[in-house]
Amino acid sequence: MNNTEIQSRLISWYDRNKRPMPWRDCGDPYKIWLSEIMLQQTRVDQATPYFNRFIDHFPTVHDLAAADQQEVLKVWEGLGYYSRARNLHSAAKLVVDQFDGKVPDSWDEITELKGVGPYTASAVLSIAFQKKYAVVDGNVIRVLSRYYGIEENVRETKTKNSIQEYADELIPDERPGDFNQAVMELGATVCTPSNPECGECPLQPGCVAFKTVKTDQIPYKSKKKKRPHHHIGVGIIKQPGDDKVLIALRPDDAMLGGLWEFPGGKQEPGEELPETVKRELHEELGVEVSIVKPFMKLDHAYSHFKITMHAYLCELQSGTPRPQSSQEVRWISIEKLADVPFPKANRRLTEKLMNLNKGQQELEI
């Protein structure tokens, strides 16, 4: 098939089969930009309820720009990769201040926005403004590598660049945004990683992987390095005489920046976990604590490492908590823990604390 036929087949298939999405065919560059930021690390079905909630809170870029970062992170809470939210918030302020509240429609201007790299810029410019930029994500890589029979490792930059060249050659002058979405949609729903539905694919007649029976081998992706595993000791300090506990605000430039957490850190070799908690709280807060009892143990996975978090109820022995490695520390009542943004692992601790507090069960501190 030549490029014109590929374009025609994909667009026709897309018009018949595209899934409904709240940002699709909306014509609003702000919503399209937001959706692309959310979809960077998240599946459509996971992102959709967060998108709807975010738009309910911040229906325009002006609303987002005017919001407090803590409010933005709270609405984003649970979606993960929180630098996306911080960058989006910062970029919204720039859009309002420098672009009169209009999402930029040129490559040079839109790539000035924090969090907008080549992929996101191509997606927004093509979908929102019908500019001729080809997008290449995991779905596109799978579709094109199978169609053209590309067997090289798709983790390598050389292979990705080759696929980008194919995508650039295919992108049509008319409806470039729909074409990009068509390739991504095909990869998400038909040309799936395993058991692709080749009988439903509009590109099957020209697909090299189908013809050579290699859809289970293409794309070839080298194995990821094994993710390291860390044990984390965390202290829950309860203020004597009331139901307040101590939380700390992570620095904006750190992982999970702008979110609150119970202070603690990584276990060192040969160190018992209660000693980890004591050491970390001394280093982070300048206080001495005693361990009352274990509170909760949980496992959590991030993109590049895994953790087992061990939380302990603690009693303050000496010192006044001060932020030495965080932005701020705060005593907060247990019932108010739901009002501030926490990372997912810490949120599980707050939920247990709030449930115990609602049941008026004694935390024995």
C-alpha positions, 0 to 999 in steps of 0.5 A, a space after each residue: 500500500 502507498 502512503 495515500 492508501 494507508 492514510 485513507 484506510 486509517 482515517 476511515 477505520 478511525 471514523 467508524 471505530 474511535 472510542 468516545 473520550 471527554 476530550 475527543 472532538 471537543 475543539 478545546 486546546 486546553 482540554 486536549 493539552 490536559 488530556 495529553 499530559 495525563 496520558 503521558 504515563 496513564 491509560 485512557 480508562 485510568 485517566 478519564 475520571 481524573 480528567 473529568 474531576 480536573 475539568 470540574 475544578 479547573 474548567 479553563 486555563 485561567 482557573 488552573 493558573 489562579 489555583 493554589 498548587 496544593 489544590 492542584 495536587 489534591 485534585 491530581 492525587 492518585 494519578 501519580 507522576 506528580 511533576 506532570 501536575 506541577 509543570 501543568 500548573 506552572 505552564 498554565 500561569 505562563 499561558 495566561 501571563 504571556 499568551 493571553 490565556 490561549 494555548 500556543 499554536 506554534 512549535 517554538 511557543 508551545 515547547 516553552 511550556 513546562 512539561 511539553 516535549 516533542 511528543 506532547 507538542 506534536 499531539 496538541 498542535 496536530 489535534 487542537 490546531 491541525 498542524 502537520 506533526 506526527 506523534 510517536 508513542 508506544 502504540 504508534 511504535 507497535 503499529 509501524 514496526 509491525 507494518 514495516 517489519 522493523 525488528 531492531 530493538 525499539 528501546 534504542 534511539 536509532 530505532 525510535 528515530 527510524 519509526 519517527 521518520 516513517 510517521 513523518 512521511 505518513 502524516 497527511 496534510 488533511 486531518 493530521 490530528 485525526 490521523 495521529 489519533 487513528 494510529 494510536 487508537 489502532 495500537 490501543 484496541 486492535 494492534 495490541 501487544 499480545 493477541 492482536 486482532 489482525 482480522 480487524 486491522 485496516 492495514 493487514 494487507 500490507 503488514 510485514 509482521 502479519 505476512 511473516 507471522 511475526 506479530 509476537 516478535 515485533 516490536 522487539 524490546 530488550 528487557 528492562 533492568 530489574 527494579 531495585 527494592 528499598 525498605 522505608 521506615 516511617 514515623 507517625 508522631 502523635 501530639 500528646 493530648 489531642 488527635 494531631 499527627 505530624 506531617 512534612 511537605 516534600 520539596 517541589 524539586 524532589 520526587 513527589 514534590 509538593 505532596 505531604 508525607 509522614 517523615 522517614 527514609 531508606 533503611 541503611 545496611 545492617 540497620 534495624 527498621 526502628 533505628 531507621 525511623 529514629 535516625 531519619 526523624 532526627 535528621 529530617 526534624 531535629 527531634 528524638 523519638 521513641 518507638 511505641 509499636 508498628 502501625 502498618 506495613 505496605 508494598 508500593 511500586 514506582 516506575 524505577 524502584 519498589 518499596 516496602 514501607 514500615 510505619 511506626 507509631 512514635 512518641 516525641 521525646 525531645 526537640 521541636 520538629 523543624 523542617 530540615 529536609 522538607 519545605 514545611 512541617 505541620 501538626 494536623 488533626 487526623 480527620 483533616 488528613 483527607 484535605 491535603 495531598 499525599 502520595 499513594 503509599 502515604 495515603 494508605 496510612 492516612 486512611 487507616 488512621 482516619 478509620 481508627 479515629 472515626 471508630 474512636 479506637 485508641 492509637 495508644 501513644 
